[in-house]
Amino acid sequence: MRFHLLGLVLMAGVAMPAYAQSNNVERRVGKLEQEMQAVQRRVFPNGQPVRPEIEERVEPGFSGGSPASSPVADLTARVDALESQLSSLTNQVETDSNRIRRLEEALNQLRDSNGARLDALERSPAPAPEASAPAEPVREPARKPTAERAPVKPTTPATLASTGGADDEVQSAYDDGFHLWEQKRYADAVKALEGVATKYPRHRLASWASNLAGRAYLDDGKPATAAKVFLANYQSNPRGERAADSLYFLGQALVRLKKLPEACKVYDELDDVYGANMRDFVKQRLPAARNEAKCR
């Protein structure tokens, strides 16, 4: 009986240190899992964390026999190695976080610097344009006498009867439409220019206004409507100052509509009717227009 009790005491003495050591390993494993989850949350803030698979490694050439060490000691060694790897990974994450933070700060500084430079450029006055020949399309009639327009004659009762309005009033209304077209406000330009042609149909600028209204439709991507306006301006006043221009732009509108044979007929009529009397703006562009329409 005494030997039996003595054996139980010896077994308990051996089991207690092993049990305590096992509890210590479990606490370390639990702490290690918490730290690993914290690292995973930083590395994968929006994704599914990757769960490592820890498998027991079997050394090559292992043969059965008595173990070199206890399972608890092996597990403790593996936990120590895993803690070391986790510490290295944590340090790497902190290093990468610092590097990303520095990059973000540098990017913000660059953005602020570029924004300040752009603001300074926008506030700086625009350079004065250099004097040069006006680019085409040539500006329609201006207030001052130019080669494009004859000087405005003094207004007399006879002038009012023949033109249907005072020259200054018509000129001002036409200029308003021209500036709208120049600013690419095509709908407003059409409204103003057609108003001039309707209100002053006998004025010399009515031909200019109808022609420019057709060009506004053409520039606005409405070649079919533009073709009707050009044709009406040519047919209603073939002697108008912009009748030849309307015939030329009628051909341009037909080319936009893929009606090349009809465009060639228009160019032929332009050459037959006006010939050398057409202004240089049209005369210089007619050969290229005929090539574009594949005219013979």
TIMARRO-723149 format. One line per field, with one value per residue (C-alpha): x, y, z. Coordinates in nm, 3 decimals. Example, Ala and Ser with C-alpha at 12.3 -4.5 7.8 and 13.67 -1.06 7.14 Angstrom:
east <- 1.230  1.367
north <- -0.450  -0.106
up <- 0.780  0.714
! end
This chain:
east <- 0.000  0.286  0.452  0.127  0.090  0.454  0.406  0.108  0.305  0.594  0.359  0.187  0.525  0.612  0.269  0.245  0.552  0.441  0.090  0.227  0.456  0.160  -0.044  0.242  0.263  -0.114  -0.096  0.189  -0.001  -0.312  -0.107  0.063  -0.273  -0.392  -0.076  -0.103  -0.464  -0.355  -0.084  -0.333  -0.575  -0.300  -0.179  -0.527  -0.752  -1.024  -0.960  -0.987  -0.688  -0.478  -0.469  -0.129  -0.121  0.128  0.208  0.431  0.761  0.912  1.287  1.418  1.571  1.370  1.327  1.109  1.245  1.255  1.189  1.486  1.272  0.924  0.628  0.589  0.952  0.912  0.596  0.773  1.058  0.815  0.625  0.955  1.039  0.690  0.714  1.044  0.892  0.591  0.819  1.009  0.684  0.556  0.875  0.844  0.483  0.579  0.866  0.634  0.374  0.632  0.750  0.393  0.326  0.636  0.533  0.185  0.334  0.564  0.272  0.061  0.346  0.387  0.013  0.007  0.311  0.161  -0.171  0.000  0.190  -0.128  -0.307  -0.019  -0.031  -0.407  -0.375  -0.094  -0.204  -0.224  0.051  -0.043  -0.113  0.144  0.038  -0.027  -0.250  -0.607  -0.662  -0.947  -1.237  -1.210  -1.407  -1.736  -1.798  -1.677  -1.773  -1.466  -1.420  -1.200  -1.131  -1.417  -1.674  -1.736  -1.761  -2.105  -2.273  -2.443  -2.803  -3.056  -3.425  -3.335  -3.094  -3.357  -3.602  -3.355  -3.201  -3.500  -3.326  -3.048  -2.700  -2.571  -2.866  -2.829  -2.453  -2.487  -2.742  -2.520  -2.213  -2.401  -2.476  -2.120  -1.974  -2.210  -2.093  -1.732  -1.791  -1.941  -2.282  -2.436  -2.802  -2.795  -2.601  -2.859  -3.140  -2.969  -2.856  -3.188  -3.349  -3.132  -3.221  -3.592  -3.615  -3.398  -3.443  -3.348  -3.034  -2.701  -2.609  -2.908  -2.696  -2.415  -2.650  -2.815  -2.480  -2.336  -2.650  -2.594  -2.233  -2.350  -2.577  -2.288  -2.046  -2.311  -2.321  -2.649  -2.549  -2.900  -3.045  -2.737  -2.783  -3.141  -3.025  -2.738  -2.960  -3.230  -2.976  -2.834  -3.169  -3.342  -3.058  -2.805  -2.648  -2.602  -2.253  -2.241  -2.440  -2.123  -2.010  -2.343  -2.307  -1.959  -2.074  -2.375  -2.125  -1.950  -2.278  -2.354  -2.011  -2.092  -2.414  -2.214  -2.382  -2.067  -2.223  -2.464  -2.172  -1.982  -2.283  -2.294  -1.924  -1.972  -2.253  -2.041  -1.764  -2.007  -2.208  -1.939  -1.608  -1.342  -1.587  -1.592  -1.384  -1.041  -1.167  -1.382  -1.155  -0.857  -1.062  -1.260  -0.991  -0.944  -1.321  -1.359  -1.089  -1.261  -1.587  -1.396  -1.519  -1.389
north <- 0.000  0.236  0.162  0.238  0.575  0.657  0.587  0.817  1.096  1.056  1.059  1.372  1.538  1.469  1.569  1.903  2.063  1.929  2.067  2.406  2.414  2.322  2.609  2.849  2.736  2.780  3.135  3.216  3.062  3.267  3.587  3.499  3.449  3.792  3.962  3.780  3.898  4.257  4.233  4.083  4.371  4.618  4.422  4.330  4.619  4.544  4.183  3.836  3.765  3.467  3.200  3.033  2.658  2.516  2.157  1.930  1.896  1.552  1.553  1.341  1.012  1.003  0.658  0.539  0.522  0.714  1.089  1.318  1.560  1.582  1.708  2.010  2.107  2.073  2.286  2.548  2.568  2.605  2.881  3.062  3.049  3.172  3.459  3.561  3.558  3.756  4.017  4.049  4.083  4.347  4.550  4.526  4.645  4.944  5.027  5.009  5.222  5.491  5.483  5.515  5.804  5.987  5.927  6.065  6.375  6.430  6.385  6.636  6.888  6.840  6.884  7.203  7.337  7.266  7.417  7.736  7.758  7.710  7.976  8.216  8.145  8.201  8.532  8.658  8.888  8.732  8.839  9.099  8.941  9.009  9.199  8.960  8.913  8.807  8.432  8.287  8.281  8.650  8.872  8.984  9.359  9.575  9.922  10.083  10.085  9.793  9.608  9.374  9.648  9.980  10.286  10.353  10.630  10.917  10.841  11.031  10.983  10.821  10.586  10.486  10.414  10.201  10.012  9.974  10.114  10.333  10.200  10.240  10.052  9.764  9.756  9.738  9.455  9.263  9.311  9.168  8.854  8.834  8.851  8.575  8.358  8.442  8.327  8.001  8.083  7.957  7.943  8.304  8.411  8.254  8.430  8.770  8.733  8.604  8.896  9.135  8.966  8.962  9.317  9.475  9.254  9.535  9.639  9.534  9.361  9.128  8.915  8.913  8.823  8.531  8.394  8.412  8.253  7.960  7.934  7.930  7.635  7.462  7.520  7.394  7.058  7.118  7.095  7.020  7.341  7.533  7.415  7.552  7.890  7.917  7.822  8.071  8.352  8.281  8.244  8.539  8.783  8.649  8.995  9.024  9.082  8.736  8.539  8.380  8.289  8.122  7.917  7.806  7.712  7.535  7.302  7.257  7.162  6.908  6.751  6.717  6.542  6.301  6.439  6.483  6.497  6.771  6.961  6.948  7.094  7.379  7.452  7.449  7.703  7.917  7.929  7.990  8.265  8.457  8.347  8.612  8.831  8.607  8.738  8.596  8.415  8.190  8.184  8.050  7.773  7.653  7.420  7.236  7.214  7.057  6.802  6.716  6.654  6.451  6.674  6.613
up <- 0.000  0.081  -0.253  -0.433  -0.262  -0.327  -0.700  -0.717  -0.547  -0.793  -1.093  -0.966  -0.920  -1.281  -1.422  -1.246  -1.412  -1.749  -1.696  -1.592  -1.894  -2.118  -1.977  -2.040  -2.403  -2.448  -2.312  -2.552  -2.843  -2.757  -2.736  -3.063  -3.237  -3.117  -3.244  -3.576  -3.616  -3.543  -3.811  -4.057  -3.997  -4.089  -4.390  -4.516  -4.399  -4.656  -4.750  -4.607  -4.386  -4.479  -4.216  -4.197  -4.209  -3.963  -4.032  -3.842  -4.017  -4.049  -4.083  -4.370  -4.268  -3.945  -3.814  -3.534  -3.189  -2.869  -2.920  -2.869  -2.671  -2.528  -2.745  -2.515  -2.572  -2.951  -2.943  -2.733  -2.984  -3.274  -3.087  -3.022  -3.395  -3.488  -3.239  -3.394  -3.744  -3.623  -3.468  -3.797  -3.990  -3.749  -3.791  -4.170  -4.159  -3.945  -4.184  -4.486  -4.308  -4.237  -4.598  -4.729  -4.492  -4.616  -4.977  -4.907  -4.743  -5.042  -5.282  -5.091  -5.096  -5.471  -5.527  -5.319  -5.505  -5.847  -5.740  -5.630  -5.958  -6.160  -5.955  -6.018  -6.391  -6.403  -6.220  -6.442  -6.728  -7.073  -7.315  -7.571  -7.911  -8.178  -8.483  -8.768  -9.064  -8.967  -8.990  -9.191  -9.173  -9.255  -9.021  -9.164  -9.201  -8.915  -8.813  -8.967  -9.346  -9.460  -9.781  -9.685  -9.671  -9.838  -9.613  -9.469  -9.663  -9.481  -9.399  -9.612  -9.676  -10.009  -9.834  -9.582  -9.858  -10.053  -9.764  -9.538  -9.227  -9.089  -9.167  -8.811  -8.669  -8.915  -8.873  -8.494  -8.515  -8.758  -8.538  -8.241  -8.441  -8.566  -8.214  -8.099  -8.390  -8.309  -7.949  -8.084  -7.938  -8.257  -8.154  -8.030  -8.339  -8.573  -8.390  -8.413  -8.776  -8.905  -8.724  -8.927  -9.257  -9.172  -9.040  -9.311  -9.620  -9.863  -9.680  -9.828  -9.499  -9.531  -9.766  -9.511  -9.224  -9.407  -9.518  -9.166  -9.023  -9.260  -9.144  -8.781  -8.861  -9.039  -8.752  -8.511  -8.690  -8.879  -9.247  -9.375  -9.224  -9.332  -9.693  -9.700  -9.565  -9.817  -10.111  -10.008  -9.973  -10.318  -10.494  -10.326  -10.390  -10.644  -10.667  -10.292  -10.159  -10.003  -10.262  -10.404  -10.052  -9.985  -10.302  -10.193  -9.842  -9.991  -10.158  -9.823  -9.655  -9.930  -9.880  -9.510  -9.613  -9.838  -10.152  -10.358  -10.710  -10.598  -10.439  -10.770  -10.953  -10.701  -10.750  -11.127  -11.099  -10.866  -11.126  -11.415  -11.247  -11.062  -11.212  -11.159  -10.967  -10.661  -10.374  -10.298  -9.986  -10.207  -10.510  -10.310  -10.149  -10.447  -10.596  -10.268  -10.224  -10.568  -10.487  -10.162  -10.348  -10.614  -10.894  -11.245
! end
